[in-house]
Amino acid sequence: MTDLVVVGMAYFEVFVPPHVRPAPGQELFVDGIELGLGGALNTATVAAALGLQVTLCIPMGHGIVDQAVALLAQRLGITLVPLAAPDNPAVSLVFSDALDRAFVSSARLDVLAQVKRLPKAAWVHVPGLEEASRLEEPLTQARQDGARISVSASWSPHQLSRLAGRKGQAWDLLVLNEKEALAACGNVAAAPQHLAQAAHSVLVTLGANGAFGMLNAAPVRVPAVPVKVLDPTGAGDAFCAGVIAGFVRGLADEAVVQLGASAAEKILNQIGGLVTDPGLMSDLAKEGL
């Protein structure tokens, strides 16, 4: 049984240089255009760098992006469970600066309907409410098989509007950023209480102001360490990976959230949320062991 299954979409990301918008008919040349991989890969690669055994369940075809994903997974020791899909099934244009990011994306989310049962794991993570809505049955089955379930919200106004109405605590952990918490509840400070029926534990990330929430019915708050932000893309995914690693290691509640915050800080100093060098998290990988 693996430590963590991450199920969702792996995106090919094109980082659009800030303040560059050509007029119709023009072609502008810039010093460089960053390319990367992201989505479910962000959480998977950070978790692997933190020392967890990770299985990644994602739609894949036979395109250039799919081949890159396979090579990266092999290099990092991540087990791949591919779902048959068209070539390069998820692509994002990323518009970001040091404060925030925005995306224009295309994703074949319909392919997730193929998932009938997930590999056995201590923990299953879904990086998006849209993905979680399409995986309700296999997630229920995974929980019955003993896995703990976490979902990070991601930006989906329709799904966020439904969160407060969820009942039964079908998830063990729900993670939202400040904007998502506001959209879901209309009150960021009260979000952990308002969403208590959706998940046993609810955490809200606040960027430069750290994170807070409820873990196992106990309030937690962790301040952020001041850090120069190169790109915020993937910081939330890294936070989730750190929190999951803390739970798997059996850390105390405050230490669990602190490990998430520390993993996010590492990602803020690079372009994109992917870890290609496990050494980036080497000091954190030893915490709690």
C-alpha positions in Angstrom: 0.0 0.0 0.0 1.4 3.4 -1.0 1.4 6.5 1.3 -0.4 8.8 -1.1 -2.5 8.6 -4.3 -2.9 11.9 -6.1 -5.7 11.8 -8.7 -6.5 14.6 -11.1 -5.0 16.4 -14.1 -1.4 17.0 -15.0 -1.1 20.3 -16.9 1.4 21.6 -19.4 2.0 25.2 -18.3 3.1 28.1 -20.4 4.1 31.1 -18.2 3.1 34.3 -20.1 5.7 37.0 -19.4 4.2 39.9 -17.2 3.0 43.0 -19.0 3.5 41.5 -22.5 0.5 41.7 -24.7 1.1 42.2 -28.5 -1.4 44.1 -30.6 -3.2 42.2 -33.3 -0.9 41.4 -36.2 2.3 42.0 -34.0 4.9 39.5 -32.8 6.9 40.4 -29.7 10.2 38.7 -28.8 11.0 38.4 -25.1 14.1 37.2 -23.2 12.5 33.9 -22.4 9.2 32.0 -21.9 9.1 29.6 -19.0 7.5 26.2 -19.6 6.5 23.7 -17.0 4.3 20.9 -15.8 1.8 21.3 -13.0 -1.7 20.5 -11.6 -1.7 17.1 -9.8 2.0 16.8 -10.5 2.7 19.7 -8.1 1.4 17.9 -5.0 2.8 14.6 -6.2 6.4 15.8 -6.7 6.5 17.8 -3.5 5.1 14.8 -1.5 7.7 12.5 -3.1 10.5 15.0 -2.3 9.2 15.0 1.3 9.8 11.2 1.4 6.3 9.8 0.8 5.6 6.9 -1.5 3.4 8.4 -4.2 1.1 7.1 -6.9 -0.2 9.5 -9.5 -3.5 8.7 -11.3 -3.9 11.0 -14.3 -5.3 11.1 -17.8 -2.5 10.5 -20.4 -2.2 10.1 -24.1 1.0 9.7 -26.1 1.9 13.3 -26.8 5.0 15.3 -26.0 3.6 16.4 -22.7 2.6 12.9 -21.7 6.1 11.6 -22.4 7.6 14.4 -20.3 5.3 13.5 -17.4 6.3 9.8 -17.7 10.0 10.6 -17.6 9.6 12.9 -14.6 7.6 10.4 -12.7 10.2 7.7 -13.4 13.0 10.0 -12.3 11.3 10.9 -9.0 10.1 7.4 -8.2 6.4 8.2 -8.6 4.2 5.3 -9.7 2.0 6.2 -12.6 -1.5 4.9 -13.2 -2.5 6.4 -16.5 -6.1 6.9 -17.7 -6.5 6.6 -21.5 -7.0 10.1 -22.9 -6.3 12.2 -26.0 -2.7 13.4 -26.3 -1.7 16.3 -24.0 -5.1 16.4 -22.2 -4.5 19.4 -20.0 -2.8 22.7 -20.9 -2.7 26.1 -19.0 -1.6 29.6 -19.9 -0.3 31.0 -16.6 -0.4 34.8 -15.9 1.5 35.5 -12.7 3.4 38.0 -10.7 4.8 37.9 -7.1 1.3 38.6 -5.7 -1.1 36.3 -7.5 -1.7 34.2 -10.6 -4.4 33.5 -13.1 -5.0 30.8 -15.7 -6.5 30.1 -19.0 -6.9 26.3 -19.2 -8.1 23.4 -21.2 -8.6 20.0 -19.5 -10.3 16.7 -20.4 -11.9 16.3 -17.0 -14.4 13.8 -18.5 -11.7 11.2 -18.7 -11.8 11.0 -14.8 -15.1 9.1 -15.2 -12.9 6.0 -16.1 -11.8 5.8 -12.4 -13.8 3.0 -10.8 -11.4 2.2 -7.9 -8.3 3.9 -6.7 -5.1 2.1 -5.7 -5.0 1.4 -1.9 -3.3 4.1 0.0 -3.0 5.7 3.4 -4.1 9.0 1.9 -5.9 10.1 -1.4 -5.6 13.7 -2.5 -7.7 15.5 -5.2 -6.3 18.9 -6.3 -9.6 20.5 -7.3 -13.3 20.6 -6.5 -14.3 19.9 -10.1 -12.1 16.8 -10.1 -13.6 15.7 -6.7 -17.1 16.1 -8.0 -16.3 13.6 -10.8 -14.6 11.1 -8.4 -17.3 10.9 -5.7 -17.8 7.2 -6.0 -14.2 6.1 -6.1 -13.4 8.5 -3.2 -16.2 7.0 -1.1 -14.8 3.5 -1.9 -11.3 4.6 -1.0 -12.4 5.9 2.3 -14.2 2.6 3.0 -11.0 0.9 2.2 -9.3 2.9 5.0 -7.8 5.9 3.1 -8.1 9.4 4.4 -9.3 11.9 1.7 -8.2 15.5 1.1 -9.4 18.0 -1.4 -7.9 21.4 -2.3 -10.5 23.7 -3.6 -9.0 25.4 -6.7 -11.0 28.1 -8.3 -14.5 26.9 -9.4 -17.3 29.3 -8.5 -20.0 26.8 -9.1 -18.4 24.1 -6.9 -17.4 26.7 -4.2 -21.0 27.8 -3.9 -22.0 24.3 -3.1 -19.4 23.6 -0.4 -21.3 25.0 2.6 -24.2 22.7 1.7 -22.2 19.5 1.8 -23.1 17.2 4.6 -21.6 14.1 6.2 -17.9 15.0 6.3 -17.1 12.9 3.3 -13.6 14.3 3.3 -11.0 14.3 6.0 -9.3 17.5 4.9 -10.3 20.5 2.8 -7.8 23.2 1.9 -8.8 26.6 0.5 -7.0 29.9 -0.2 -8.4 33.2 1.0 -10.4 34.0 -2.2 -11.9 30.5 -2.3 -12.9 30.7 1.3 -14.6 34.0 0.7 -16.4 32.7 -2.4 -17.6 29.6 -0.4 -18.7 31.3 2.8 -18.7 35.1 2.4 -16.6 35.2 5.5 -12.9 34.0 5.5 -12.5 33.9 9.3 -15.6 31.8 9.8 -14.8 29.4 6.9 -13.5 26.5 9.0 -16.7 26.5 11.1 -19.0 27.0 8.1 -17.5 24.1 6.2 -17.2 21.7 9.1 -19.8 19.4 7.5 -17.8 19.1 4.3 -14.6 17.9 6.0 -13.3 16.9 9.4 -10.5 19.4 9.1 -10.5 22.7 7.2 -7.5 24.9 6.5 -7.4 28.3 4.9 -4.1 29.6 3.5 -3.6 33.4 3.7 -0.4 33.9 1.6 1.9 36.2 3.4 -0.2 35.9 6.5 0.2 32.2 7.0 -2.6 29.7 7.4 -5.3 28.9 10.0 -8.2 26.5 10.5 -9.5 23.5 12.4 -7.6 20.2 12.5 -9.4 17.4 14.3 -11.8 20.0 15.9 -8.8 22.0 17.3 -8.0 25.5 16.1 -4.6 26.0 14.5 -2.7 29.0 13.2 0.7 29.3 11.7 2.3 32.5 10.6 4.2 32.7 7.3 8.0 33.2 7.3 8.9 36.4 5.3 10.1 35.2 1.9 10.8 36.9 -1.4 8.2 35.6 -3.8 9.4 34.8 -7.3 6.1 33.1 -8.4 3.1 31.9 -6.3 2.1 29.2 -8.7 1.9 25.8 -6.9 2.4 27.1 -3.4 -1.1 25.9 -2.4 -0.3 22.4 -3.8 3.0 22.3 -1.9 1.1 23.3 1.3 -1.2 20.4 0.8 1.7 18.0 0.2 3.4 19.2 3.4 0.2 18.9 5.5 -0.4 15.3 4.1 3.2 14.4 4.9 2.8 15.7 8.4 -0.4 13.6 8.9 1.3 10.5 7.5 4.2 11.0 9.9 1.9 11.4 12.8 3.0 15.0 13.7 1.2 17.2 16.1 -1.4 19.5 14.6 0.7 22.7 14.7 3.6 20.8 13.2 1.4 19.5 10.5 0.4 23.0 9.4 4.0 24.3 9.8 5.3 21.6 7.5 2.8 22.6 4.9 3.8 26.3 5.2 7.5 25.4 5.0 7.0 23.4 1.8 5.0 26.2 0.3 7.8 28.7 1.1 10.3 26.5 -0.9 8.1 26.7 -3.9 7.6 30.4 -3.8 11.3 30.9 -4.7 11.0 29.2 -8.1 8.9 29.4 -11.3 6.0 26.9 -11.2 5.0 24.4 -8.5 6.9 21.4 -9.7 9.8 19.8 -7.8 12.3 18.3 -10.3 15.2 18.1 -7.7 14.2 16.2 -4.5 17.1 18.1 -2.8 14.8 21.2 -2.7 12.9 19.6 0.2 15.7 17.6 1.8 15.8 19.5 5.1 12.0 19.2 5.4 12.0 15.5 4.4 13.8 14.7 7.7 11.3 16.5 10.0 9.3 14.2 12.3 11.2 11.1 11.2 
